[in-house]
Amino acid sequence: MSTYFLYAIIPLLVGLFAQYKIQSAYKKYSGIRTQTGVTGYEAARKMLDAHNLRSVQIEKVGGVLSDHYDPRKKVLRLSEGVYNSNSVAAVGVACHEAGHAYQDAEAYKPLVLRSAMIPIVNTGSKLGPILFMIGLVLSSMSDIGLPVAQIGLIIFALTAVFSLITLPVEFNASERAKEWLANSGYLYKEELDGVSEVLRAAAMTYVSAAIQSISNILYNGSRLSAQRSRRNRR
């Protein structure tokens, strides 16, 4: 129980706290309008144009905090609550996503690596756990079980690598957004503070995701090690 608590419950609590922080910060600053009246779409468009990224299109999508940049299609997608809103939160989120377009244009290495890993990670996140569980079951009957489980764990571990690579990508996009906003004149000092609070809260969700992913690998690694010890004692 103590091992499960360490590897599963604590990361879960961290994740819940991170979700609370981003929802709380987003709700708070969604209710504060920018004094210049600039909207999420307008801020993102101006930030892109300032970097000669006029070819990057901005689209409106459904959902809440579903905003993202698609490096394959060179499209920045903003949620309905960000696209037309002139709130401090909307401008911060929109410019953060524009920061990813900056990264793409400059071939920012962590973003390039993360994009290249997506197909592999999508497969590994499904195949890895299956191989791991099959291997554990087989290990009680055959010598081949432990190697199969180990292969599954290694494949699944790519999700943890992916989550770690995501961190500098997200942090850097936020820094680019804050730097541009600070120099653009579209937000006042107190509004920039609000943007920083929203983006810090958003960053916590990526940190918690990395913690949960790594904890999952460590927990299953401890299960594999325990199973190997039991076999060696036979």
C-alpha positions in Angstrom: 0.0 0.0 0.0 2.8 2.4 0.8 4.5 1.8 -2.6 1.2 2.4 -4.4 0.6 5.6 -2.4 4.0 6.9 -3.3 3.8 6.1 -7.0 0.1 6.6 -7.7 -1.8 8.6 -5.1 0.6 11.4 -4.6 1.1 12.1 -8.3 -2.7 12.0 -8.6 -3.1 14.6 -5.9 -0.5 16.8 -7.6 -2.5 16.5 -10.9 -5.7 17.4 -9.2 -4.1 20.5 -7.6 -2.6 21.5 -10.9 -6.1 21.3 -12.6 -7.6 23.3 -9.8 -4.9 26.0 -10.2 -5.4 26.4 -14.0 -9.1 26.4 -13.7 -9.0 28.9 -10.9 -6.6 31.2 -12.6 -8.3 31.0 -16.0 -11.7 31.7 -14.4 -10.3 34.7 -12.5 -8.6 36.4 -15.4 -11.3 35.5 -17.9 -13.4 38.0 -15.9 -10.8 40.8 -16.3 -11.0 42.6 -19.6 -7.9 44.1 -21.2 -7.9 47.9 -21.0 -6.9 48.2 -24.7 -9.8 45.9 -25.6 -7.5 43.6 -27.6 -8.9 40.1 -28.1 -7.2 36.7 -28.1 -7.4 36.5 -31.9 -6.1 40.0 -32.4 -3.2 39.5 -30.0 -2.2 36.2 -31.6 -2.5 37.7 -35.1 -0.4 40.7 -34.2 2.2 38.5 -32.5 2.4 36.2 -35.6 2.6 39.1 -38.0 5.4 40.7 -35.9 7.5 37.6 -36.6 6.6 37.5 -40.3 4.3 34.5 -39.8 1.4 35.9 -41.8 1.0 32.5 -43.5 0.0 30.9 -40.2 -3.8 30.8 -40.1 -5.9 31.1 -36.9 -9.0 29.0 -36.6 -11.8 28.9 -34.0 -12.4 25.5 -32.3 -14.9 24.3 -29.8 -14.2 23.3 -26.2 -12.6 25.0 -23.2 -8.8 25.4 -23.1 -8.6 23.3 -26.3 -6.2 25.9 -27.8 -3.2 24.5 -29.7 -0.8 25.0 -32.5 -0.6 22.4 -35.3 2.9 22.5 -36.7 1.9 20.1 -39.6 -0.7 22.4 -41.0 0.8 25.6 -39.7 -2.5 26.5 -38.1 -3.2 28.1 -34.7 -6.5 27.0 -33.2 -8.1 29.0 -30.5 -11.1 27.9 -28.4 -14.3 30.0 -28.5 -13.6 31.5 -25.1 -10.2 32.7 -26.2 -10.8 33.7 -29.9 -13.3 36.5 -29.4 -12.6 37.3 -25.8 -10.7 40.4 -24.7 -9.9 39.0 -21.3 -6.4 38.9 -19.8 -6.6 35.1 -19.7 -7.6 34.9 -23.4 -4.8 37.1 -24.6 -2.2 35.1 -22.5 -3.4 31.8 -23.8 -3.6 33.0 -27.4 -0.1 34.4 -27.3 1.3 31.3 -25.7 0.0 29.3 -28.7 1.5 31.9 -31.0 4.8 31.2 -29.2 4.7 27.6 -30.5 4.4 29.0 -34.0 7.6 31.0 -33.3 9.3 27.8 -32.2 8.2 26.0 -35.3 9.5 28.8 -37.6 12.8 28.7 -35.8 13.0 24.8 -35.8 13.2 24.9 -32.0 14.8 21.5 -31.2 12.6 20.3 -28.3 9.5 21.1 -30.5 10.9 19.3 -33.5 11.8 16.3 -31.3 8.4 16.2 -29.6 6.6 16.4 -33.0 8.7 13.5 -34.3 7.9 11.4 -31.3 4.1 11.8 -31.4 3.4 8.7 -33.7 5.8 6.5 -31.7 4.4 7.6 -28.4 0.8 7.1 -29.5 1.6 3.5 -30.4 3.8 2.9 -27.4 1.2 4.2 -24.9 -1.2 1.5 -26.1 1.2 -1.4 -26.9 3.6 -1.0 -24.0 1.1 -1.6 -21.1 -0.3 -4.6 -23.0 3.1 -6.2 -23.5 3.9 -5.4 -19.8 0.9 -7.1 -18.4 1.2 -10.1 -20.8 4.8 -10.5 -19.7 4.0 -10.4 -16.0 1.3 -13.1 -16.5 3.7 -15.2 -18.5 6.6 -14.8 -16.0 4.9 -17.1 -13.6 4.9 -19.9 -16.2 7.8 -19.2 -18.6 11.2 -17.6 -18.7 10.1 -15.5 -21.6 7.7 -13.5 -19.5 10.1 -11.1 -17.8 11.8 -10.1 -21.1 8.4 -9.4 -22.7 7.4 -7.3 -19.7 10.7 -5.5 -19.8 10.2 -4.6 -23.5 6.7 -3.4 -22.8 7.9 -1.2 -19.9 10.7 0.3 -22.2 8.2 1.0 -24.9 5.8 2.6 -22.5 8.6 4.7 -20.9 8.6 6.7 -24.1 5.6 8.5 -22.7 7.7 9.7 -19.8 10.4 10.9 -22.2 7.7 12.7 -24.2 6.3 14.4 -21.2 9.8 15.6 -20.1 10.5 17.0 -23.6 7.2 18.8 -23.5 8.3 20.9 -20.5 10.8 23.1 -22.2 8.5 23.5 -25.2 5.7 24.8 -23.0 7.9 27.0 -20.8 9.6 28.5 -23.8 6.3 29.3 -25.5 5.1 31.1 -22.4 8.3 33.1 -22.1 8.0 34.2 -25.8 4.4 35.2 -25.2 5.2 37.3 -22.1 8.2 38.9 -23.7 6.2 40.0 -26.8 3.3 41.2 -24.7 5.6 43.2 -22.4 7.0 45.0 -25.5 3.8 45.3 -27.5 2.0 47.9 -25.4 -1.2 46.0 -25.6 -1.3 45.1 -21.9 -0.6 47.1 -18.7 1.7 46.0 -15.9 -1.1 44.5 -13.8 -2.5 42.7 -16.8 0.9 41.2 -17.6 1.0 39.9 -14.0 -2.3 38.2 -14.7 -1.0 36.6 -17.9 2.0 35.3 -15.9 -0.3 33.8 -13.3 -2.4 32.0 -15.9 0.6 30.7 -17.8 2.3 29.5 -14.6 -0.8 27.6 -13.7 -1.0 26.1 -17.1 2.7 25.0 -16.8 1.8 23.2 -13.6 -0.4 20.8 -15.6 2.5 19.8 -17.7 4.8 19.3 -14.7 2.1 17.2 -13.0 1.7 15.1 -16.2 5.4 14.4 -16.3 5.4 13.4 -12.6 2.5 11.1 -13.1 4.1 9.5 -16.2 7.4 9.0 -14.5 5.8 7.6 -11.3 3.8 5.1 -13.4 7.0 3.8 -15.0 8.8 3.6 -11.6 5.8 1.8 -10.1 5.6 -0.8 -12.9 9.4 -1.1 -12.8 9.2 -2.0 -9.1 6.5 -4.6 -9.9 8.8 -6.1 -12.5 11.8 -6.1 -10.1 9.7 -7.8 -7.4 8.5 -10.5 -9.9 12.1 -11.1 -11.0 13.2 -11.5 -7.3 10.4 -14.1 -6.7 11.5 -16.1 -9.8 15.1 -16.0 -8.6 14.1 -17.4 -5.2 12.5 -20.5 -6.8 
